[in-house]
Amino acid sequence: MDSYAVFLRGINVGGINIKMAGLREALQSAGFSDVRTLLASGNVVLTSRLDAVAVKRECEKCLRDAFGYDAWVVVLDAARVSELVAACPYPDDDKSTHTYITLSSDEAMLDELDAAGAALEGVEQQRLGPEALAWLAPAGGTLDSPFSKISARPKFKASTTTRNLRTLIKVRDAAAKPGSAGS
């Protein structure tokens, strides 16, 4: 069994409200093991005999069937989450800026987002791999930041999701300690 981190896009915002207990139950009913949720923003650690592509497909089908919304997830091997956290050059806790990592299931879409961000003046970002892009936003101004506005475009909705670095650290730690998460 392999350990995966599953990042749901767009739940508990914009009218799509899912209780974490219901999310865990749905994913367990779909055949996933050791399903644990972190925070209430769609972060899941689970184990499966499937590969990451199949985990993504099955999670999206499960969410669509159980909760009736157009679900998209990004799935990473738990070890890869740890590598991305280690590769991030930005601080996990800073009073003036927040560090975010945009995760993607489509490298071409992340390439496009990376190029769009690089074209903006004053945006600090760094590609961490084919599936991740780290970027900084001013504290208190994340949603108004130019990069955040670009990443929120509908064309990126099905393949990207963004988490702050502190959340990825929690996911990394939960994946390393089976049975330690829950919300």
C-alpha positions in Angstrom: 0.0 0.0 0.0 1.2 3.4 -0.9 0.6 6.6 1.0 -0.9 9.6 -0.9 -1.8 13.2 -0.2 -5.0 14.2 -1.9 -5.8 18.0 -2.3 -9.4 18.9 -3.1 -10.0 22.0 -5.0 -12.7 24.5 -4.0 -14.5 22.8 -1.1 -15.9 24.7 1.9 -15.9 27.9 -0.3 -18.3 29.1 -2.9 -21.2 27.0 -1.6 -19.6 23.5 -1.8 -19.6 22.5 1.9 -18.4 19.1 2.9 -18.0 17.9 6.4 -14.7 16.1 7.0 -16.3 13.1 8.6 -18.5 12.7 5.5 -15.4 13.0 3.3 -13.6 10.4 5.2 -16.6 8.0 5.1 -17.0 8.5 1.3 -13.4 7.8 0.6 -13.3 4.8 2.9 -16.5 3.5 1.1 -14.7 3.9 -2.2 -12.0 1.5 -1.0 -9.3 3.8 0.3 -7.6 2.9 3.6 -6.3 4.9 6.6 -8.2 8.0 5.3 -7.4 11.1 7.4 -8.4 14.7 6.8 -6.5 17.8 7.9 -8.1 21.1 8.5 -11.4 21.7 6.8 -10.0 22.8 3.4 -9.8 19.5 1.6 -6.5 17.9 2.6 -6.6 14.2 2.8 -3.9 11.6 3.6 -4.8 8.0 2.6 -3.3 4.7 1.5 -4.2 2.7 -1.6 -2.9 -0.1 -3.8 -3.7 2.0 -6.8 -1.2 4.3 -8.5 -1.5 8.1 -8.2 -3.4 8.5 -11.5 -6.0 5.9 -10.5 -6.3 7.4 -7.0 -7.0 10.8 -8.7 -9.6 9.2 -11.0 -11.3 7.3 -8.1 -11.3 10.2 -5.7 -12.9 12.5 -8.2 -15.6 9.9 -9.1 -16.3 9.3 -5.4 -16.6 13.0 -4.6 -18.9 13.6 -7.6 -21.1 10.6 -6.7 -21.2 11.3 -2.9 -21.4 15.1 -2.9 -22.8 16.0 -6.3 -20.3 18.6 -7.4 -17.7 18.8 -10.2 -14.8 17.6 -8.2 -11.1 18.0 -9.0 -8.2 16.8 -7.0 -4.4 16.8 -7.1 -2.8 13.6 -5.8 0.8 13.4 -4.8 2.8 10.5 -3.3 3.3 11.3 0.3 7.1 11.2 -0.1 6.8 13.8 -2.9 5.0 16.2 -0.5 8.0 16.0 1.8 10.4 16.7 -1.1 8.4 19.8 -2.1 8.4 21.1 1.4 12.1 20.7 1.6 12.7 22.3 -1.8 10.7 25.4 -1.0 13.1 28.4 -0.6 10.6 30.6 1.1 9.8 30.8 4.9 6.9 28.8 6.4 6.1 31.6 8.8 6.8 35.3 8.1 5.0 38.3 9.4 5.1 40.3 6.1 4.6 37.5 3.5 2.8 34.2 3.1 4.3 31.3 1.2 2.0 29.4 -1.1 2.5 26.3 -3.3 0.3 25.8 -6.3 0.0 22.1 -7.1 -1.1 20.8 -10.4 -2.1 17.5 -12.0 -1.3 19.0 -15.5 2.3 20.1 -16.1 1.3 22.1 -19.2 -1.2 24.1 -17.2 1.4 24.8 -14.5 3.9 25.8 -17.2 1.4 28.3 -18.4 0.7 29.6 -14.9 4.4 29.8 -14.2 5.0 31.9 -17.3 2.1 34.2 -16.5 3.4 34.8 -13.0 7.0 35.3 -14.3 5.7 38.1 -16.6 4.2 40.0 -13.6 6.4 42.7 -12.1 7.4 42.2 -8.5 6.1 38.6 -8.2 8.5 36.2 -6.5 8.0 32.6 -7.5 10.0 29.4 -8.0 9.2 26.2 -9.7 9.7 23.3 -7.4 9.0 20.5 -9.9 6.7 19.5 -12.7 3.7 19.6 -10.3 4.5 22.5 -8.0 5.2 26.2 -8.0 6.0 28.2 -4.9 5.1 31.9 -4.6 4.9 34.7 -2.1 2.0 37.0 -1.3 1.9 39.9 1.0 0.3 39.2 4.4 -3.3 40.2 4.3 -3.3 40.6 0.6 -3.2 37.1 -0.8 -6.5 37.2 -2.7 -5.6 40.7 -4.2 -2.1 39.6 -5.3 -1.6 39.6 -9.0 -0.5 36.0 -9.0 -3.5 34.9 -7.0 -5.8 36.6 -9.5 -4.1 34.7 -12.4 -4.3 31.4 -10.7 -8.0 31.8 -10.0 -8.8 31.9 -13.7 -11.3 29.2 -14.7 -8.9 27.6 -17.1 -6.8 26.4 -14.1 -9.7 25.2 -12.0 -9.6 21.5 -13.1 -5.9 21.0 -12.7 -4.5 23.3 -9.9 -5.0 24.0 -6.3 -3.1 26.2 -3.9 -2.1 25.6 -0.3 0.0 27.6 2.1 3.4 26.1 3.0 2.2 25.6 6.6 -0.6 23.4 5.4 1.8 21.3 3.3 4.0 20.8 6.3 1.0 19.5 8.3 0.1 17.1 5.4 3.7 16.0 5.2 3.8 15.3 9.0 0.4 13.5 9.0 1.5 11.3 6.1 4.7 10.3 8.0 2.6 9.3 11.1 -0.2 7.0 10.3 -3.4 7.7 12.3 -2.2 11.1 13.4 -4.5 13.4 11.4 -8.2 14.1 11.8 -10.6 17.0 11.7 
